Amino acid sequence: MATTSRGRAQDRAKVAGGQDHEVRYEAKKEGVSKVEVKDTIKKVGNSRNKVEADLKG
């Protein structure tokens, strides 16, 4: 796991549903709305792989 310049752990394998910029990024990447991304995170959890798989399928 990578660390930030402040030494904090950074986990890119997860989507932070409370972070608008992350939700916006996933929505744009998958071609869906931010609401759909947030609903998917609630449904399948915040694993980036699961979120992307659910949005594609």
PyMOL commands that set and color helices and strands:
alter all, ss='L'
color gray80, all
select helices_A, chain A and resi 20-30+34-44+48-56
alter helices_A, ss='H'
color red, helices_A
select strands_A, chain A and resi 2-3+9-10
alter strands_A, ss='S'
color yellow, strands_A
deselect
rebuild
show_as cartoon
